[in-house]
Amino acid sequence: MPSIPLQSRPFFSRLLDLTHQKNLQNGKALHAQIIKTGPSSCVFIANSLVNLYAKCGDLRRAKFVFQSIRNKDVVSWNCLINAFSQLGTSGSAMVMELFKRMRGENTLPNAHTFSGVFAAASNVVEIFGGQQAHALAIKTSSFDDVFVGSSLLNLYCKASLVLDARKVFDKMPERNSVAWATMISGYATQRLAKEALDLFELLRRGEECENEFIYTSVLSALTHKELIDTGKQVHCLAWKNGLLSFVAVGNALVTMYAKCGSLDDALHMFKLSDEKNTITWSAMVTGFAQSGDFEKALKLFSTMHFSGITPSEFTFVGVINACSDVGAIKEGKQVHGYSLKLGYELQMYIMTALVDMYAKCGSISDAKKGFDYLQEPDIVLWTSMIGGYVTNGENEAALSLYCRMQMEGIVPNELTMASVLKACSSLAALEQGKQVHACTVKYGMGLEISIGSALSTMYAKCGSFEDGNLVFRRMPTRDAISWNAMISGLSHNGRGNEALELFEEMLLEGTEPDSVTFVNVLSACSHMGLVDRGWVYYNMMFEEFGIEPKVEHYACMVDILSRAGKLKEAKEFIESATIDHGMCLWRILLGACRNYRNYELGAYAGEKLMELGSQESSAYVLLSSIYTALGMKEDVERVMRLMKLRGVSKEPGCSWIELKSGVHVFVVGDELHPQIGHIRGEIRRLSKHMKYEGYLPTSVSQNQVLQMLEF
């Protein structure tokens, strides 16, 4: 050690030993001795002290010693930069600040500096600082170092800039297994399976070492059922190379099979794993949850608990999502309680899953409590809460929360905007929908499926078909949901011919319709009275596309027959139904019988509803009006008594109108509207005008109205 002063060498050697041992207590004692004897002014000793404290985790003292060094060299800076970079996100800002100061003091960074800087830059939102460091690394010829290149790859991949990452990868003079794994993982994160597999094949053609990290990276790219055969080939290669003994590879295989929908293979790999860790259990629980097998997910979660394995936040997210998908709020609350017991009450992923679960289970108040509990919710949580309001029909609350989100400066994502647009659709709030559309343009969102479908649906439901069609035609890709949105909008707004033409165009383009498509098509036939064509589409559904008819399809066919006056055929169709349709079909027939004055068949349908215990007031009102028309007063009174006995009451009517960018909501008996006096005055004026013109209501008789009021 020629450059180290002779009197400092014993201290230097001792510091290296203590740093290796991470012996902080003896290190402090040696530091005191160094201060007392004088060699602390030596830069080698000072750097060693910074390194000692940094490696022992005492960054406060490391920073203090660093600041006391008068003539800092590159090693001084590297010791502190790399110490803070190892803290992850919490130390990244300090690393970037130290790097800036280092350049300000004209200290030239080396490869070790850049490794730490790139690692820190990958954890900050703004990538510009990392890009500046990249340029400097090229200028100082540090880019040729394999560790610098690997760190830079990680930076670009984490920032989702895989094209830039690939440019770096291709220019690296030397690549190690970390570089290959990072690049493959970067493709996998962006769901670019083909690119990941191509790179894996390039690796195998060379003489590069295939280790467990390479295989876990490429397996993570295989997440679709179409890739299951490729996944099995990678599985065989891992077995051939003796890598199945690594827990990480086993976990990746369980996850791959589960995500590709091959749960039997996933379970087989799970059982073969000798060293199951939290990730193994989480992968299998999540696999069951994502496949819709709620009971198996919960059972495995329970087995995990009794096996003494503490679940991670990812395990909780998987099992909470399982509860969410089937509306199992009781089990969801139990899992929630268990997560609180383990101290996860502030974990963002779990809270987001809980908000989503409570909202999907209809407990929007509990969802709101979870949302309010976190003082700084992220965009995913905002999106879950807005989506929860929309799912539960509280569209005004969804729009209000979106406005609050904007006021707080939170930038929405595609899912947020899709939920907000759905709220506008449900309220038929065209002006608000146009404003949200403008925001999607402002935020640089394209017309991909999520946004494009939501926009075309909103315009269609609001009756602005020209705008809806414009959006629809400009979408780069269209799936069944996109087509369904436009077909539904046309169908429900009296443009049945156009709806059916669009369906035929959908078939010509090769997009396979789903069950929702046929509901929309049959609905269009119903509105247009196309009985024969309705039967053609109904038969096409299961004969050509293998779609089993559901209640909605039966309801459409009953409606088609009923609207056409073919009431007897409708009755026979209902009684031939092979599924449990509850009261839905009889209710449709009852309404049609009243319209066509077929009171005998109407009484039959109404009594079927009474037998099934209908809780809808309209059924009792219609049946009583039919018995009134038949002169059967005793049956009228019997229906009214039954209605009272069952506690059935008419739900108050609700409507809304959009005026001057505002939505006005009205409920029967509402006295809270600020212009209620003026509104009532206008209603009285219109009522007098209607009577003057000779209009007489025909829905129910005055005596029936009085009877309704008594109940």
DATA-V700264 format. One record per residue. N is the residue number from 1. PHI is phi as a letter, one per 30 degrees, with the letter a starting at -180 (none if undefined). PSI is psi as a letter, one per 40 degrees, with the letter a starting at -180 (NA if undefined). NEAR is the number of other C-alpha atoms within 10 Angstrom. Layout:
n/phi/psi/near
N/PHI/PSI/NEAR
N/PHI/PSI/NEAR
//
This chain:
n/phi/psi/near
1/none/g/6
2/d/d/6
3/d/e/7
4/c/h/13
5/e/i/13
6/e/d/9
7/d/e/11
8/c/e/17
9/d/d/17
10/d/d/9
11/d/d/19
12/d/d/18
13/d/d/13
14/d/d/14
15/d/d/22
16/d/d/17
17/d/d/14
18/d/d/17
19/d/d/20
20/d/d/12
21/d/e/13
22/h/f/17
23/c/g/16
24/d/d/17
25/d/d/11
26/d/d/12
27/d/d/22
28/d/d/15
29/d/d/10
30/d/d/17
31/d/d/18
32/d/d/12
33/d/d/14
34/d/d/18
35/d/d/11
36/d/d/10
37/c/e/10
38/j/d/11
39/d/e/18
40/d/e/22
41/d/e/14
42/d/h/15
43/d/d/18
44/d/d/22
45/d/d/23
46/d/d/24
47/d/d/25
48/d/d/23
49/d/d/28
50/e/d/29
51/d/d/27
52/e/d/29
53/d/d/26
54/d/d/23
55/d/d/21
56/d/e/20
57/i/e/16
58/c/g/15
59/d/d/18
60/d/d/11
61/d/d/16
62/e/d/24
63/d/d/15
64/d/d/12
65/d/d/19
66/e/d/20
67/d/d/12
68/d/e/12
69/d/h/17
70/d/d/11
71/c/g/9
72/d/h/18
73/c/a/16
74/d/d/15
75/d/d/19
76/e/d/22
77/d/d/23
78/d/d/27
79/e/d/25
80/d/d/25
81/d/d/28
82/d/d/23
83/d/d/24
84/d/d/25
85/d/d/24
86/d/e/15
87/d/e/13
88/i/a/16
89/e/d/16
90/d/d/14
91/c/e/18
92/d/d/24
93/d/d/17
94/d/d/16
95/d/d/28
96/d/d/23
97/d/d/11
98/d/d/18
99/d/d/23
100/d/d/13
101/d/d/13
102/e/d/19
103/d/d/11
104/d/d/10
105/c/e/10
106/i/f/8
107/c/h/14
108/d/h/13
109/d/i/21
110/b/a/18
111/d/d/20
112/d/d/19
113/d/d/24
114/d/d/28
115/e/d/24
116/d/d/26
117/d/d/29
118/d/d/29
119/d/d/25
120/d/d/28
121/d/d/30
122/d/e/24
123/c/e/19
124/c/i/21
125/d/d/8
126/d/h/11
127/c/e/16
128/e/d/11
129/d/d/16
130/d/d/22
131/d/d/16
132/d/d/10
133/d/d/21
134/e/d/20
135/d/d/12
136/d/d/16
137/d/d/22
138/d/d/11
139/d/d/10
140/c/e/13
141/i/f/12
142/d/e/21
143/d/d/25
144/d/e/17
145/d/h/19
146/d/d/19
147/d/d/21
148/d/d/25
149/d/d/30
150/d/d/28
151/d/d/23
152/d/d/30
153/e/d/30
154/d/d/25
155/d/d/28
156/d/d/24
157/d/d/25
158/d/d/21
159/d/e/19
160/i/e/15
161/c/g/15
162/d/d/23
163/d/d/13
164/d/d/15
165/d/d/24
166/d/d/18
167/d/d/11
168/d/d/18
169/e/d/21
170/d/d/10
171/c/e/12
172/d/h/19
173/d/d/11
174/b/h/14
175/b/h/18
176/c/a/14
177/d/d/16
178/d/d/19
179/d/d/22
180/d/d/24
181/d/d/24
182/d/d/23
183/d/d/28
184/d/d/31
185/d/d/27
186/d/d/30
187/d/d/27
188/d/d/23
189/d/d/18
190/d/e/15
191/h/f/16
192/c/g/16
193/d/d/22
194/d/d/14
195/d/d/16
196/d/d/26
197/d/d/20
198/d/d/12
199/d/d/18
200/d/d/21
201/d/d/11
202/d/d/13
203/d/d/16
204/d/d/12
205/d/d/9
206/d/a/8
207/c/f/8
208/d/i/13
209/d/h/12
210/c/h/18
211/c/a/17
212/d/d/21
213/d/d/20
214/d/d/23
215/d/d/23
216/d/d/21
217/d/d/24
218/d/d/25
219/d/d/29
220/d/e/22
221/d/e/25
222/c/g/29
223/b/e/20
224/b/i/16
225/d/d/16
226/d/e/11
227/c/e/16
228/d/d/19
229/d/d/12
230/d/d/14
231/d/d/23
232/d/d/16
233/d/d/11
234/d/d/19
235/e/d/20
236/d/d/13
237/d/d/15
238/d/d/23
239/d/d/13
240/d/d/10
241/d/e/11
242/i/f/12
243/c/e/19
244/d/e/21
245/d/e/14
246/d/h/15
247/e/d/18
248/d/d/19
249/d/d/23
250/e/d/27
251/d/d/26
252/d/d/24
253/d/d/29
254/e/d/30
255/d/d/28
256/d/d/31
257/d/d/29
258/d/d/28
259/d/d/24
260/d/e/20
261/i/e/20
262/c/g/16
263/d/d/19
264/d/d/12
265/d/d/16
266/d/d/26
267/d/d/17
268/d/d/12
269/d/d/21
270/d/d/21
271/d/d/11
272/d/e/12
273/d/h/18
274/d/d/11
275/c/g/11
276/d/h/16
277/c/a/16
278/e/d/16
279/d/d/20
280/d/d/22
281/d/d/24
282/d/d/27
283/d/d/25
284/d/d/28
285/d/d/29
286/d/d/27
287/d/d/29
288/d/d/26
289/d/d/26
290/d/d/19
291/d/e/16
292/i/e/16
293/c/g/16
294/d/d/22
295/d/d/14
296/d/d/16
297/d/d/26
298/d/d/22
299/d/d/12
300/d/d/17
301/d/d/24
302/d/d/11
303/d/d/13
304/e/d/19
305/d/d/12
306/d/e/10
307/d/e/9
308/i/e/8
309/c/h/14
310/d/h/14
311/d/i/19
312/c/i/16
313/d/d/18
314/d/d/18
315/d/d/23
316/d/d/24
317/d/d/22
318/d/d/25
319/d/d/26
320/d/d/31
321/d/d/25
322/d/d/29
323/d/d/28
324/d/d/24
325/d/d/17
326/c/e/16
327/i/f/17
328/d/g/18
329/d/d/19
330/d/d/11
331/d/d/16
332/d/d/22
333/d/d/16
334/d/d/12
335/d/d/20
336/e/d/18
337/d/d/13
338/d/d/14
339/d/d/19
340/d/d/13
341/d/d/10
342/d/e/12
343/i/f/9
344/c/f/18
345/d/d/16
346/c/e/13
347/d/h/13
348/d/d/17
349/d/d/16
350/d/d/23
351/d/d/24
352/d/d/24
353/d/d/22
354/d/d/28
355/e/d/27
356/d/d/27
357/d/d/29
358/d/d/26
359/d/d/27
360/d/d/24
361/d/e/22
362/i/e/17
363/c/g/16
364/d/d/21
365/d/d/13
366/d/d/15
367/d/d/26
368/d/d/16
369/d/d/11
370/d/d/21
371/d/d/21
372/d/d/11
373/d/d/13
374/d/h/16
375/d/d/8
376/b/g/10
377/d/i/17
378/d/a/14
379/d/d/17
380/d/d/17
381/d/d/23
382/e/d/20
383/d/d/26
384/d/d/24
385/d/d/28
386/d/d/28
387/d/d/26
388/d/d/28
389/e/d/26
390/d/d/23
391/e/d/19
392/c/e/15
393/i/e/15
394/c/g/17
395/d/d/24
396/d/d/18
397/d/d/16
398/d/d/25
399/d/d/20
400/d/d/12
401/d/d/18
402/d/d/22
403/d/d/11
404/d/d/12
405/d/d/17
406/d/d/11
407/d/d/9
408/d/e/9
409/i/e/8
410/d/h/14
411/d/h/11
412/d/i/18
413/c/a/15
414/d/d/18
415/d/d/18
416/d/d/22
417/d/d/24
418/d/d/24
419/d/d/27
420/d/d/29
421/d/d/31
422/d/d/24
423/d/d/28
424/d/d/29
425/d/d/23
426/d/d/18
427/c/e/24
428/h/f/21
429/c/g/23
430/d/d/21
431/d/d/17
432/d/d/21
433/d/d/22
434/d/d/17
435/d/d/12
436/d/d/18
437/e/d/21
438/d/d/12
439/d/d/14
440/d/d/20
441/d/d/11
442/e/d/9
443/d/e/12
444/i/f/9
445/d/h/15
446/d/a/15
447/c/f/23
448/d/i/16
449/e/d/20
450/d/d/18
451/d/d/25
452/e/d/26
453/d/d/27
454/d/d/30
455/d/d/31
456/d/d/31
457/d/d/33
458/d/d/32
459/d/d/28
460/d/d/27
461/d/d/27
462/d/e/21
463/i/e/17
464/c/g/15
465/d/d/20
466/d/d/12
467/d/d/16
468/d/d/24
469/d/d/16
470/d/d/12
471/d/d/19
472/e/d/24
473/d/d/14
474/d/e/13
475/d/h/17
476/d/d/11
477/b/i/12
478/b/h/19
479/c/a/14
480/e/d/17
481/d/d/18
482/d/d/22
483/d/d/22
484/e/d/27
485/d/d/26
486/d/d/26
487/d/d/29
488/d/d/24
489/d/d/25
490/d/d/25
491/d/d/26
492/d/e/17
493/c/f/16
494/i/e/13
495/c/f/17
496/d/d/26
497/e/d/14
498/d/d/15
499/d/d/26
500/d/d/19
501/d/d/12
502/d/d/18
503/d/d/22
504/d/d/11
505/d/d/13
506/e/d/19
507/d/d/11
508/d/d/10
509/d/e/9
510/i/e/8
511/d/h/14
512/d/h/12
513/d/i/19
514/c/a/15
515/d/d/19
516/d/d/16
517/e/d/20
518/d/d/25
519/d/d/25
520/d/d/27
521/d/d/27
522/d/d/31
523/d/d/26
524/d/d/28
525/d/d/26
526/d/d/24
527/d/d/18
528/c/e/18
529/i/f/19
530/c/g/17
531/d/d/19
532/d/d/12
533/d/d/14
534/d/d/23
535/d/d/16
536/d/d/11
537/d/d/17
538/d/d/21
539/d/d/15
540/e/d/14
541/e/d/20
542/c/d/13
543/d/d/11
544/c/d/9
545/c/e/13
546/i/f/12
547/c/h/16
548/d/h/10
549/d/h/18
550/c/i/14
551/e/d/16
552/d/d/19
553/d/d/21
554/d/d/22
555/d/d/23
556/d/d/24
557/d/d/25
558/d/d/27
559/d/d/27
560/e/d/27
561/d/d/26
562/d/d/26
563/d/d/24
564/d/e/18
565/i/e/17
566/d/g/17
567/d/d/23
568/d/d/13
569/d/d/13
570/d/d/26
571/d/d/19
572/d/d/11
573/d/d/15
574/d/d/19
575/d/e/11
576/c/e/9
577/d/h/13
578/c/e/9
579/c/i/11
580/d/h/9
581/c/e/15
582/i/b/12
583/c/e/17
584/e/d/16
585/d/d/25
586/d/d/25
587/d/d/21
588/d/d/19
589/d/d/27
590/e/d/27
591/d/d/21
592/d/d/24
593/d/d/25
594/d/d/19
595/d/d/14
596/c/e/15
597/h/f/13
598/c/g/15
599/d/d/21
600/d/d/14
601/d/d/19
602/d/d/26
603/d/d/21
604/d/d/17
605/d/d/24
606/d/d/29
607/d/d/18
608/d/d/16
609/d/d/23
610/d/d/18
611/d/d/10
612/d/e/11
613/i/f/13
614/e/h/20
615/c/e/16
616/c/h/15
617/d/d/15
618/d/d/16
619/d/d/23
620/d/d/24
621/d/d/21
622/d/d/21
623/d/d/27
624/d/d/24
625/d/d/21
626/d/d/26
627/d/d/20
628/d/d/19
629/d/d/14
630/d/e/14
631/i/f/11
632/c/g/13
633/d/d/13
634/d/d/11
635/d/d/16
636/e/d/22
637/d/d/15
638/d/d/12
639/d/d/21
640/d/d/21
641/d/d/13
642/d/d/15
643/d/d/23
644/d/d/14
645/d/d/10
646/d/e/11
647/i/f/11
648/d/h/17
649/b/i/16
650/d/h/13
651/d/h/10
652/d/h/9
653/d/i/9
654/b/h/10
655/b/i/10
656/b/i/13
657/b/i/12
658/c/h/15
659/b/h/10
660/h/f/6
661/i/e/11
662/b/i/11
663/c/h/16
664/c/h/11
665/c/h/14
666/b/h/16
667/b/i/13
668/e/h/10
669/i/e/8
670/d/h/11
671/c/e/11
672/c/e/9
673/d/h/12
674/d/d/8
675/c/f/9
676/d/d/13
677/d/d/10
678/d/d/9
679/d/d/12
680/d/d/11
681/d/d/11
682/d/d/11
683/d/d/11
684/d/d/11
685/d/d/11
686/d/d/12
687/d/d/13
688/d/d/12
689/d/d/12
690/d/d/12
691/d/d/11
692/d/d/9
693/d/e/9
694/j/e/8
695/d/h/11
696/b/h/8
697/d/i/8
698/b/e/7
699/d/d/11
700/b/i/14
701/d/i/12
702/d/d/11
703/d/d/9
704/d/d/17
705/e/d/12
706/d/d/10
707/d/d/12
708/e/d/17
709/d/d/10
710/d/d/9
711/d/NA/14
//
